């Protein structure tokens, strides 16, 4: 008993230490990010930075309006979710409810392999294959558009959505399925009206994780979105996201200059946006769990 108590205390201390290190690391990253970004706003108003429509950091005088990049990020993320969510949920239901037991692990492994492909490979494939195809089919002046970026990000986020949602589907008790079938429901009705509502909390978590993958992706959108820092009129126009802006311009920004500060401020806005998204997601998931 004494050995077991000692082991429990050791595990508790190690767990507490790991959690504290995670919080400390997050705090230091946040401190560094905003320490580098805040001096910008002694020269540029926050409203002009967030809602300005012109991004010309090297002009004289410079202009630091990030609204087109915010709109580009939102447009690409929204398009990616339109691809990843329905297909991811569908794949999860197909694996968990339709496939025979012997094939489930094989297909799930195949889907998860998609998450291990480097983002630069997706970007290169989109740049060389999918982009020219879209350009020819839709008659566009360039294939590097928000649509192409959204399609590729949707495919990249799909394994995350499908894997988490499938775990939630597998956790639904068989008694619910048996009760539904015993009451005369078809397997299709059981899947959509019993299993999916019972797994909605886990499915929503998968959607949030997929959204996080889409928002934070850099290399793929850098290669295929066209990188035009103007307001995107539609999915068929080039866009630039906030992550791509930081990746493109950080190497050429003089350390300590306004351009350098502005790029850190872009990262700060992205950080706050993701934080707000997570808070909203936690609130919605809590309400979903309470209503389940």
C-alpha positions, 0 to 999 in steps of 0.5 A, a space after each residue: 500500500 505504501 509503494 502504491 501511495 508513493 507511486 501515485 504521488 510521483 505520477 501526480 507530481 510528474 503530471 502537475 509538472 508537465 501541465 505547468 511546463 505547458 502553461 509556462 511555455 504558452 505564457 512565454 510565447 504569448 508574452 513574446 508575441 505581444 511584446 513585439 507587436 504592441 509597439 506598432 500601435 504607438 504609430 498605427 491605430 488598432 482600428 486602422 490596422 484591423 479594418 484597413 483595406 490596404 497592406 503596403 508595408 514598404 511604401 512611403 508612408 507605409 500602410 498596415 491594413 490587414 482586413 483583406 488577409 482576415 477575409 482571405 483566411 476566413 474565406 479559405 477556412 470556411 471553404 475547407 470546412 465545407 469540404 472536410 465536415 460533410 465528408 469527414 462525418 460521412 467517412 466516420 459513419 461509413 467506417 463505424 456503421 456500414 463497413 464489416 468489422 474486418 475492414 474498419 481498421 484498414 480504412 481508418 488507417 488509410 484515412 489517417 495516413 492522409 494526415 501524415 502527408 507533408 503540407 508541401 506535398 499537398 501544395 505541390 500537387 495542387 500547384 502542378 495538377 489541381 490548379 491548372 485543371 481548375 483553371 482550364 475547367 472554369 476558364 480562370 486567368 489563374 488556378 491559384 485561387 481561394 477555391 484551390 486552397 479551400 479544396 486542399 485544406 479540406 482534404 488535409 483537415 478531413 482525416 482529423 474530422 473523420 478520425 475523431 468523429 469515428 471514435 465518438 461513433 464507436 463509443 455509442 452503446 450498442 444498446 441504443 442501436 438495438 433499441 432503435 432497430 427493435 422499434 422498427 427503424 431501418 439501419 439508415 434511420 438508426 445511423 442518422 437519427 440515433 447514432 449521430 446525435 449520440 456522438 454529436 459532442 465528439 463529432 463537434 470536437 473533430 470539427 473544431 480540430 479540423 478548423 484549427 488545422 485549416 486556420 493554422 496551415 501555412 505552406 499549402 496556402 502559401 503555394 496555391 492561394 495566389 498571395 494577393 493582399 486585396 479583398 477577395 471578391 469570391 472563391 475564384 480569386 487569389 487571396 492571401 491569408 494571415 499565416 502566409 503573410 507572416 511566412 512571406 514577409 518575415 525574412 525581409 522585415 528589418 528587426 525592430 521596424 514597423 514592418 517587423 512589428 506589424 507581422 507580429 501583430 498579425 500573429 497576435 490577431 491570429 492568436 486571439 482569433 484562435 483563442 476566441 474560436 476555442 472558447 466558443 467551441 468549448 462553450 458550444 460543446 459544453 451545452 451539447 454535452 448538457 443537452 445530450 
